[in-house]
């Protein structure tokens, strides 16, 4: 059969041209026959194809690109197993509310429902974890569906942002799109609309904020892009602030409002909690009075999912967080806040004291009974070596718990509230390609690294200049501790102290194994000079992280943490007793 070139007016060519004009520079992908027409047209348009070793990693990389650039991330996966492999990545983007466009193919229409190779109804599989799912069979509808899918992914019109999915029969990809429907309006870049806040609600918010004595701000995904306005409002009110993994670095660590080391105390002391683009999920105790007391909530978000989950606000503003914070500042004028500044200053002082003690204790953390170094020694060495603008990707269970507290970052990515461990190396590859002028480090546990360890091959082939640091404790440490303490027996949770450095070297990556803390500075320096690079650092499995101590592994009934679960039970029992007394 003669080779048939893919026409410049084919659906595949139109899709590639659409992506190019929408500012897409990279597509993360794994090849397959059902998507090959689109693959070749992406290349023809000059869009870089970052070919990966597993479709799950392709979606993780698109996810990281979207978070870091503010643009839509794009993954291209083939039919059948390509889509099923990608679903964990899609689910993670769904929970994280990250705009990712996932594209795939299906068998030719004449072979549908006849047992063709990789013939599956993908849209039924993904529909519950995407904002939009369509099989596009008509070439004339390709642009219209792309336009709508991207708008849905980016949350146009107040919808919750997140992943979207489109697939195309391969004969549709080869077919021509009528010139008449290739209208410029579909190709053109779209500005993400920002909704203005309701003036009456702004006035109510000002009254609430300026009368609160102990206001607390907590930010999340939806606050991205509102950093200057948030900092200005914090300074105006002299209010304390807690970041979360979704928005870490939005307010610099040196800002006087940051009180991260006092998280437990401030959550229980605040009389007003302001959520800015942040859900009240398990990481924030669902906003329960058992943890937050009788506080009121002020909720600001650009989508409903971050506005009214679990706790309703005394005031709720469904609008652009940036414009809302700006409007609140303007409306307040010269009004004097009622903030108890002794309270907020005391919190900050205690935060600084605890942070300083942590930095010292990390450097001096003793080895375990096995003679292996404490994970905090790895993090202390990284703290000394990394520039202030480094992109930090933290991954794992136990090691993530150490890194989340011990590794400062102005830009930070982690597995998120899905607990999707294994994202580290794919996130790092994408981060180093999207931010080539910044240092990118992946700090990961060995268990988490194993999920996508083959993507170090992707890093080498694409010259992605990241540093991967594997804290190798030869176990699923949180689960080992839980089994030992809860069940009296450890089974199926030990790993080997595998030679990850040897694995990395086999792919042509600079890699070293480090077993002594005094060797870390020089090893990090060599690795930074020879990226992509991997350091396989042996650490003790006997170090107990805060998550290991919290009861997280045994999944309490009412709350994520054991202490919160006990508080929730007390609060519910006291409420029942009070009701019975009445």
Secondary structure per residue as TSV (DSSP state, phi and psi in degrees):
chain	resnum	aa	ss	phi	psi
A	1	X	-	360.0	130.6
A	2	X	-	-68.6	144.3
A	3	X	-	-68.8	126.8
A	4	X	-	-102.4	116.3
A	5	X	-	-64.9	149.4
A	6	X	-	-81.7	118.9
A	7	X	-	-60.9	149.5
A	8	X	T	-67.9	-13.9
A	9	X	T	-110.9	12.4
A	10	X	B	-69.0	162.3
A	11	X	H	-59.4	-38.8
A	12	X	H	-60.6	-43.2
A	13	X	H	-67.0	-38.3
A	14	X	H	-67.0	-40.7
A	15	X	H	-61.6	-46.2
A	16	X	H	-62.4	-41.0
A	17	X	H	-67.0	-39.0
A	18	X	H	-58.3	-49.3
A	19	X	H	-62.7	-41.4
A	20	X	H	-60.3	-46.4
A	21	X	H	-72.8	-20.7
A	22	X	T	-86.4	7.5
A	23	X	T	88.8	13.6
A	24	X	-	-76.3	123.0
A	25	X	-	-100.5	-30.1
A	26	X	E	-134.9	143.5
A	27	X	E	-123.4	129.3
A	28	X	E	-94.8	126.2
A	29	X	E	-154.0	160.8
A	30	X	-	-134.7	130.4
A	31	X	-	-70.9	163.9
A	32	X	-	180.0	154.2
A	33	X	G	-60.6	-34.7
A	34	X	G	-70.1	-14.4
A	35	X	G	-119.5	4.8
A	36	X	H	-62.0	-37.9
A	37	X	H	-57.4	-41.9
A	38	X	H	-69.4	-40.3
A	39	X	H	-53.7	-49.6
A	40	X	H	-68.6	-34.6
A	41	X	H	-74.1	-31.8
A	42	X	H	-59.9	-45.0
A	43	X	H	-62.5	-41.8
A	44	X	H	-63.1	-30.2
A	45	X	T	-82.9	-3.8
A	46	X	T	82.7	15.1
A	47	X	-	-84.0	127.0
A	48	X	E	-71.2	128.3
A	49	X	E	-98.2	115.8
A	50	X	E	-96.0	97.1
A	51	X	E	-83.0	130.6
A	52	X	-	-111.9	-178.6
A	53	X	S	-104.5	-7.4
A	54	X	S	-155.5	138.4
A	55	X	H	-63.1	-31.0
A	56	X	H	-57.4	-42.9
A	57	X	H	-65.2	-34.2
A	58	X	H	-60.1	-42.9
A	59	X	H	-71.8	-38.8
A	60	X	H	-57.4	-43.6
A	61	X	H	-65.7	-41.9
A	62	X	H	-61.8	-37.9
A	63	X	H	-60.3	-50.0
A	64	X	H	-62.8	-41.9
A	65	X	H	-58.8	-43.3
A	66	X	H	-63.2	-43.9
A	67	X	H	-65.4	-36.8
A	68	X	H	-83.7	-29.3
A	69	X	H	-104.2	-18.7
A	70	X	S	79.2	-0.4
A	71	X	S	-96.5	174.1
A	72	X	-	-77.7	138.1
A	73	X	E	-91.6	146.5
A	74	X	E	-126.8	130.2
A	75	X	E	-122.5	141.9
A	76	X	E	-124.6	119.6
A	77	X	-	-131.6	152.9
A	78	X	-	-83.1	178.0
A	79	X	S	-72.0	168.5
A	80	X	T	60.5	-115.0
A	81	X	H	-60.1	-26.8
A	82	X	H	-60.5	-42.0
A	83	X	H	-73.7	-44.1
A	84	X	H	-64.5	-36.3
A	85	X	H	-62.9	-34.8
A	86	X	H	-74.9	-13.3
A	87	X	H	-65.9	-31.4
A	88	X	H	-64.6	-41.1
A	89	X	H	-63.8	-40.1
A	90	X	H	-63.9	-43.2
A	91	X	H	-61.9	-39.0
A	92	X	H	-65.7	-42.6
A	93	X	H	-64.7	-34.3
A	94	X	H	-61.8	-49.6
A	95	X	H	-68.4	-35.8
A	96	X	H	-79.5	-9.9
A	97	X	T	60.0	48.7
A	98	X	-	-108.2	131.7
A	99	X	-	-76.0	105.5
A	100	X	E	-129.2	132.0
A	101	X	E	-102.0	117.3
A	102	X	E	-106.7	123.8
A	103	X	E	-114.3	143.8
A	104	X	E	-150.2	-178.3
A	105	X	E	-126.7	169.2
A	106	X	E	-137.8	168.2
A	107	X	-	-60.9	161.3
A	108	X	-	-55.2	147.7
A	109	X	G	-58.4	-33.6
A	110	X	G	-66.0	-17.1
A	111	X	G	-105.4	1.3
A	112	X	T	-60.5	139.4
A	113	X	T	61.5	25.4
A	114	X	T	-118.7	9.2
A	115	X	T	86.4	27.8
A	116	X	-	-66.0	162.3
A	117	X	T	-58.4	125.6
A	118	X	T	58.1	34.9
A	119	X	-	-86.0	103.0
A	120	X	-	-139.2	153.5
A	121	X	-	-87.5	85.3
A	122	X	H	-59.9	-37.1
A	123	X	H	-61.5	-33.1
A	124	X	H	-66.9	-33.8
A	125	X	H	-69.2	-40.3
A	126	X	H	-97.8	-9.6
A	127	X	G	-56.1	-35.0
A	128	X	G	-75.7	-10.7
A	129	X	G	-122.4	17.1
A	130	X	S	-131.7	163.1
A	131	X	S	-86.4	-15.8
A	132	X	-	-161.9	133.6
A	133	X	E	-142.7	121.1
A	134	X	E	-143.7	144.0
A	135	X	E	-99.5	120.9
A	136	X	E	-101.6	108.0
A	137	X	-	-97.6	-28.0
A	138	X	-	-92.9	119.4
A	139	X	G	-54.9	-34.2
A	140	X	G	-66.3	-16.6
A	141	X	G	-100.2	0.0
A	142	X	H	-58.8	-50.4
A	143	X	H	-64.5	-42.9
A	144	X	H	-60.4	-43.2
A	145	X	H	-70.1	-38.8
A	146	X	H	-60.8	-46.2
A	147	X	H	-59.1	-46.3
A	148	X	H	-67.1	-42.2
A	149	X	H	-61.5	-44.6
A	150	X	H	-64.7	-40.4
A	151	X	H	-61.2	-43.0
A	152	X	H	-64.7	-41.0
A	153	X	H	-60.6	-37.7
A	154	X	T	-88.6	1.6
A	155	X	T	75.2	29.5
A	156	X	G	-59.5	137.2
A	157	X	G	80.6	18.6
A	158	X	G	86.9	0.8
A	159	X	-	-67.7	156.8
A	160	X	-	-73.5	124.9
A	161	X	-	-63.7	163.0
A	162	X	-	161.1	-171.9
A	163	X	-	-74.0	152.0
A	164	X	E	-132.7	159.3
A	165	X	E	-137.2	130.8
A	166	X	E	-133.5	136.6
A	167	X	E	-130.5	163.2
A	168	X	E	-140.1	129.1
A	169	X	E	-54.7	144.0
A	170	X	H	-63.9	-29.6
A	171	X	H	-70.8	-27.7
A	172	X	H	-67.6	-42.0
A	173	X	H	-59.8	-33.6
A	174	X	H	-82.8	-20.7
A	175	X	S	-74.7	157.5
A	176	X	B	-86.8	143.2
A	177	X	-	-92.4	126.0
A	178	X	-	-54.2	136.2
A	179	X	G	-57.9	-34.6
A	180	X	G	-60.0	-31.5
A	181	X	G	-95.1	-0.4
A	182	X	-	-83.2	62.8
A	183	X	-	-82.3	138.8
A	184	X	H	-55.9	-29.1
A	185	X	H	-61.2	-28.1
A	186	X	H	-80.6	-32.3
A	187	X	H	-76.4	-29.9
A	188	X	S	-61.7	142.0
A	189	X	-	-58.0	138.9
A	190	X	-	-111.7	138.3
A	191	X	-	-86.2	130.0
A	192	X	-	-67.2	118.0
A	193	X	-	-67.6	143.0
A	194	X	-	-113.9	118.0
A	195	X	-	-78.6	134.4
A	196	X	-	-77.6	143.7
A	197	X	-	-74.4	153.4
A	198	X	-	-67.9	125.0
A	199	X	H	-56.8	-39.1
A	200	X	H	-64.9	-38.2
A	201	X	H	-69.8	-33.9
A	202	X	H	-62.8	-44.6
A	203	X	H	-61.8	-41.6
A	204	X	H	-65.2	-37.2
A	205	X	H	-65.1	-41.8
A	206	X	H	-62.0	-44.5
A	207	X	H	-59.3	-41.9
A	208	X	H	-66.9	-46.4
A	209	X	H	-67.6	-44.5
A	210	X	H	-79.7	-8.6
A	211	X	H	-101.9	-10.8
A	212	X	-	-73.2	138.8
A	213	X	S	-90.7	-29.9
A	214	X	S	-133.4	67.6
A	215	X	E	-78.2	141.5
A	216	X	E	-127.9	131.6
A	217	X	E	-105.1	137.0
A	218	X	E	-132.7	127.1
A	219	X	E	-111.8	161.5
A	220	X	-	-147.3	-156.3
A	221	X	G	-50.1	-46.6
A	222	X	G	-68.4	-11.1
A	223	X	G	-85.2	-10.7
A	224	X	T	-56.8	132.1
A	225	X	T	93.1	-6.6
A	226	X	-	-114.2	20.9
A	227	X	H	-58.0	-51.4
A	228	X	H	-61.1	-40.6
A	229	X	H	-67.7	-39.6
A	230	X	H	-64.8	-44.8
A	231	X	H	-60.5	-41.1
A	232	X	H	-63.5	-41.2
A	233	X	H	-69.6	-39.4
A	234	X	H	-59.9	-42.7
A	235	X	H	-67.5	-38.2
A	236	X	H	-64.8	-40.2
A	237	X	H	-91.1	-15.5
A	238	X	T	54.0	45.0
A	239	X	-	-98.2	148.4
A	240	X	E	-75.0	160.3
A	241	X	E	-140.9	139.3
A	242	X	E	-119.3	130.8
A	243	X	-	-89.5	172.8
A	244	X	-	-136.5	170.2
A	245	X	T	-57.5	-25.7
A	246	X	T	-69.4	-24.0
A	247	X	T	-139.7	24.6
A	248	X	T	-62.1	135.6
A	249	X	T	94.8	-12.3
A	250	X	S	-61.2	-42.8
A	251	X	S	-109.5	120.2
A	252	X	-	-59.5	149.4
A	253	X	T	-58.5	-30.2
A	254	X	T	-79.6	-4.7
A	255	X	S	-66.1	136.7
A	256	X	T	-64.7	-12.5
A	257	X	T	-85.2	-17.5
A	258	X	B	-70.2	124.4
A	259	X	-	-134.9	40.1
A	260	X	G	-56.4	-35.0
A	261	X	G	-72.4	-8.8
A	262	X	G	-111.4	26.1
A	263	X	H	-52.5	-52.2
A	264	X	H	-61.1	-42.6
A	265	X	H	-67.9	-47.5
A	266	X	H	-68.5	-31.8
A	267	X	H	-63.6	-33.7
A	268	X	H	-86.7	-13.0
A	269	X	H	-100.6	-21.4
A	270	X	-	-65.5	143.3
A	271	X	S	-101.7	-6.0
A	272	X	E	-148.7	125.1
A	273	X	E	-111.7	123.9
A	274	X	E	-106.9	113.4
A	275	X	E	-97.1	127.1
A	276	X	E	-114.2	100.6
A	277	X	S	62.9	34.9
A	278	X	-	-133.3	127.8
A	279	X	-	-72.1	151.6
A	280	X	-	-94.9	74.9
A	281	X	-	-95.7	-162.3
A	282	X	G	-61.4	-27.7
A	283	X	G	-71.2	-17.1
A	284	X	G	-119.8	29.2
A	285	X	G	56.7	26.0
A	286	X	G	57.9	17.9
A	287	X	G	71.9	18.0
A	288	X	-	-64.1	140.8
A	289	X	H	-59.4	-21.3
A	290	X	H	-62.6	-27.0
A	291	X	H	-108.6	-41.0
A	292	X	H	-94.1	-2.5
A	293	X	T	67.6	-149.5
A	294	X	T	-92.2	28.2
A	295	X	-	-65.0	155.8
A	296	X	E	-95.2	161.8
A	297	X	E	-119.8	139.3
A	298	X	E	-116.6	121.7
A	299	X	E	-119.1	128.7
A	300	X	E	-126.6	125.2
A	301	X	E	-161.1	157.3
A	302	X	S	-99.3	4.6
A	303	X	S	-147.6	152.3
A	304	X	G	-62.7	-31.0
A	305	X	G	-61.0	-24.6
A	306	X	G	-106.0	9.8
A	307	X	T	-107.6	-38.3
A	308	X	S	-137.4	21.0
A	309	X	S	-74.6	134.2
A	310	X	S	66.8	-49.1
A	311	X	S	-130.2	132.1
A	312	X	-	-84.6	149.5
A	313	X	-	-87.5	148.3
A	314	X	S	-60.6	-33.0
A	315	X	E	-133.8	136.8
A	316	X	E	-129.2	130.6
A	317	X	E	-122.6	108.7
A	318	X	E	-92.8	93.9
A	319	X	S	-167.7	175.5
A	320	X	-	-58.6	122.6
A	321	X	H	-56.9	-39.1
A	322	X	H	-61.3	-50.7
A	323	X	H	-68.6	-31.7
A	324	X	H	-68.3	-46.7
A	325	X	H	-63.2	-39.1
A	326	X	H	-62.4	-42.6
A	327	X	H	-67.5	-36.4
A	328	X	H	-63.8	-45.1
A	329	X	H	-60.6	-42.9
A	330	X	H	-66.3	-43.6
A	331	X	H	-65.4	-35.4
A	332	X	H	-68.5	-30.9
A	333	X	T	56.8	-129.7
A	334	X	T	-95.4	10.5
A	335	X	-	-57.8	137.8
A	336	X	-	-89.0	125.9
A	337	X	-	-73.3	158.2
A	338	X	-	-95.0	10.4
A	339	X	-	-53.9	133.5
A	340	X	-	-76.8	94.0
A	341	X	H	-69.5	-25.1
A	342	X	H	-62.7	-40.8
A	343	X	H	-62.8	-49.7
A	344	X	H	-68.3	-37.1
A	345	X	H	-68.4	-37.1
A	346	X	H	-64.4	-42.2
A	347	X	H	-59.7	-44.7
A	348	X	H	-64.4	-42.0
A	349	X	H	-62.9	-42.5
A	350	X	H	-68.0	-36.4
A	351	X	H	-59.7	-47.1
A	352	X	H	-64.1	-39.1
A	353	X	H	-64.0	-46.5
A	354	X	H	-65.3	-40.6
A	355	X	H	-63.3	-40.5
A	356	X	H	-66.1	-42.0
A	357	X	H	-63.1	-39.6
A	358	X	H	-62.4	-44.5
A	359	X	H	-59.0	-40.5
A	360	X	H	-69.0	-46.2
A	361	X	H	-64.8	-31.9
A	362	X	H	-63.6	-41.3
A	363	X	H	-69.1	-26.1
A	364	X	H	-107.2	7.5
A	365	X	-	-56.1	126.4
A	366	X	-	-73.3	154.5
A	367	X	-	-67.2	161.7
A	368	X	-	-77.8	174.0
A	369	X	T	-62.0	-18.1
A	370	X	T	-85.3	-0.5
A	371	X	S	84.6	-4.1
A	372	X	-	-84.1	151.6
A	373	X	B	-69.5	154.8
A	374	X	-	-73.4	142.3
A	375	X	H	-54.7	-30.2
A	376	X	H	-65.9	-22.7
A	377	X	H	-68.1	-34.9
A	378	X	H	-64.3	-47.0
A	379	X	H	-67.0	-36.7
A	380	X	H	-63.0	-40.6
A	381	X	H	-65.9	-38.3
A	382	X	H	-67.1	-39.3
A	383	X	H	-56.3	-40.4
A	384	X	H	-70.9	-29.9
A	385	X	H	-94.2	-26.8
A	386	X	S	-84.3	140.5
A	387	X	-	-70.8	162.9
A	388	X	T	-64.0	-27.1
A	389	X	T	-97.0	17.5
A	390	X	-	-63.2	147.3
A	391	X	E	-92.7	119.4
A	392	X	E	-107.1	126.3
A	393	X	E	-113.2	117.6
A	394	X	E	-107.9	138.3
A	395	X	E	-147.1	148.3
A	396	X	-	129.2	-172.4
A	397	X	S	-106.1	-79.3
A	398	X	H	-62.1	-48.1
A	399	X	H	-67.1	-33.2
A	400	X	H	-59.8	-38.4
A	401	X	H	-62.3	-41.3
A	402	X	H	-67.3	-45.1
A	403	X	H	-68.3	-35.8
A	404	X	H	-59.7	-34.4
A	405	X	H	-91.6	-38.5
A	406	X	H	-97.2	-7.2
A	407	X	-	-119.6	100.7
A	408	X	-	-64.5	153.7
A	409	X	-	-158.9	136.9
A	410	X	S	-86.5	-22.5
A	411	X	E	-136.2	127.2
A	412	X	E	-141.6	135.6
A	413	X	E	-130.7	145.7
A	414	X	-	-152.3	-176.6
A	415	X	-	-65.7	-13.1
A	416	X	T	76.8	-174.0
A	417	X	T	-75.8	-8.5
A	418	X	T	-76.4	-15.2
A	419	X	T	66.0	40.2
A	420	X	-	-86.1	71.3
A	421	X	T	-66.1	149.9
A	422	X	T	108.3	-5.3
A	423	X	-	-76.2	-15.6
A	424	X	H	-53.6	-60.3
A	425	X	H	-64.9	-45.4
A	426	X	H	-59.8	-43.8
A	427	X	H	-58.1	-43.3
A	428	X	H	-65.5	-40.3
A	429	X	H	-59.2	-50.2
A	430	X	H	-63.3	-41.1
A	431	X	H	-61.9	-40.4
A	432	X	H	-73.0	-25.5
A	433	X	H	-81.2	-37.1
A	434	X	H	-77.5	-27.2
A	435	X	T	-126.9	64.7
A	436	X	T	-65.3	-18.6
A	437	X	T	-92.6	3.9
A	438	X	S	-119.1	150.8
A	439	X	-	-73.9	131.0
A	440	X	E	-119.5	124.4
A	441	X	E	-126.2	135.6
A	442	X	E	-105.5	117.5
A	443	X	E	-106.4	108.0
A	444	X	E	-134.1	149.5
A	445	X	E	-75.7	164.6
A	446	X	H	-71.2	-37.1
A	447	X	H	-62.4	-47.2
A	448	X	H	-64.1	-39.7
A	449	X	H	-58.3	-37.2
A	450	X	H	-61.1	-28.0
A	451	X	H	-59.0	-41.4
A	452	X	T	-131.7	35.6
A	453	X	T	-60.6	-29.0
A	454	X	T	-65.0	-16.1
A	455	X	H	-72.5	-5.1
A	456	X	H	-66.5	-28.2
A	457	X	H	-63.3	-42.0
A	458	X	H	-60.6	-42.6
A	459	X	H	-60.6	-42.7
A	460	X	H	-67.9	-47.5
A	461	X	H	-63.1	-35.3
A	462	X	T	-99.5	8.6
A	463	X	T	51.7	44.7
A	464	X	-	-80.1	113.5
A	465	X	-	-83.0	63.9
A	466	X	E	-106.0	161.2
A	467	X	E	-114.4	123.6
A	468	X	E	-105.5	123.0
A	469	X	E	-113.8	112.7
A	470	X	E	-97.7	116.7
A	471	X	E	-84.6	102.3
A	472	X	E	-97.8	100.3
A	473	X	-	-110.6	8.4
A	474	X	S	62.3	30.0
A	475	X	B	-166.8	166.9
A	476	X	-	-93.5	86.9
A	477	X	H	-64.8	-40.1
A	478	X	H	-62.0	-42.3
A	479	X	H	-69.9	-36.1
A	480	X	H	-58.9	-47.5
A	481	X	H	-63.5	-42.4
A	482	X	H	-62.7	-45.0
A	483	X	I	-61.8	-43.3
A	484	X	I	-64.6	-44.0
A	485	X	I	-85.1	-31.4
A	486	X	I	-96.1	-37.3
A	487	X	I	-113.8	-10.7
A	488	X	S	74.6	10.8
A	489	X	-	-153.7	139.3
A	490	X	-	-106.3	123.8
A	491	X	-	-148.3	132.0
A	492	X	S	71.2	17.7
A	493	X	-	-125.1	5.8
A	494	X	B	-96.1	140.7
A	495	X	-	-113.1	179.5
A	496	X	-	-85.9	160.2
A	497	X	-	-83.9	69.1
A	498	X	-	-64.0	154.0
A	499	X	-	-88.2	81.3
A	500	X	H	-70.2	-27.5
A	501	X	H	-65.9	-42.2
A	502	X	H	-62.6	-40.2
A	503	X	H	-60.4	-47.1
A	504	X	H	-62.9	-41.8
A	505	X	H	-62.0	-32.1
A	506	X	H	-65.6	-19.5
A	507	X	T	-96.5	3.9
A	508	X	T	89.2	16.5
A	509	X	-	-95.5	141.8
A	510	X	E	-63.8	127.8
A	511	X	E	-153.2	145.8
A	512	X	E	-141.1	150.1
A	513	X	E	-99.8	134.4
A	514	X	E	-124.3	129.3
A	515	X	-	-120.7	-10.9
A	516	X	S	-120.1	135.2
A	517	X	G	-61.6	-31.3
A	518	X	G	-69.2	-16.0
A	519	X	G	-89.2	-8.7
A	520	X	H	-64.6	-47.8
A	521	X	H	-55.6	-46.9
A	522	X	H	-67.8	-37.9
A	523	X	H	-65.1	-40.8
A	524	X	H	-64.6	-42.0
A	525	X	H	-60.6	-44.5
A	526	X	H	-64.5	-40.9
A	527	X	H	-64.6	-41.3
A	528	X	H	-64.2	-30.0
A	529	X	H	-83.0	-8.7
A	530	X	T	-132.6	38.3
A	531	X	-	-72.6	147.6
A	532	X	S	-69.9	145.4
A	533	X	E	-147.4	159.2
A	534	X	E	-137.0	135.8
A	535	X	E	-115.4	123.7
A	536	X	E	-101.0	101.5
A	537	X	E	-106.7	120.4
A	538	X	E	-77.4	123.4
A	539	X	B	-129.0	158.6
A	540	X	-	-75.5	138.1
A	541	X	T	-79.7	-4.1
A	542	X	T	-89.2	-4.2
A	543	X	-	-74.8	129.2
A	544	X	-	-98.8	118.3
A	545	X	-	-79.8	167.6
A	546	X	H	-63.2	-35.8
A	547	X	H	-67.5	-36.8
A	548	X	H	-64.7	-33.7
A	549	X	H	-82.3	-15.7
A	550	X	T	-83.4	-10.9
A	551	X	T	88.5	4.7
A	552	X	G	-56.1	-38.3
A	553	X	G	-67.4	-32.2
A	554	X	G	-90.8	3.9
A	555	X	-	53.3	75.4
A	556	X	-	-58.6	162.1
A	557	X	S	-68.7	-41.6
A	558	X	S	-108.2	-28.9
A	559	X	S	-139.5	165.0
A	560	X	S	-72.8	-32.9
A	561	X	S	-107.7	147.8
A	562	X	H	-60.0	-43.5
A	563	X	H	-65.6	-39.8
A	564	X	H	-67.6	-37.3
A	565	X	H	-63.0	-42.8
A	566	X	H	-64.6	-41.2
A	567	X	H	-63.7	-39.2
A	568	X	H	-63.9	-41.7
A	569	X	H	-63.7	-44.0
A	570	X	H	-61.2	-45.8
A	571	X	H	-62.0	-43.5
A	572	X	H	-66.9	-40.6
A	573	X	H	-65.4	-42.3
A	574	X	H	-63.5	-39.0
A	575	X	H	-64.5	-40.0
A	576	X	H	-67.1	-39.5
A	577	X	H	-64.2	-41.9
A	578	X	H	-62.6	-39.9
A	579	X	H	-67.5	-40.0
A	580	X	H	-65.8	-35.8
A	581	X	H	-65.0	-36.3
A	582	X	-	-68.9	360.0
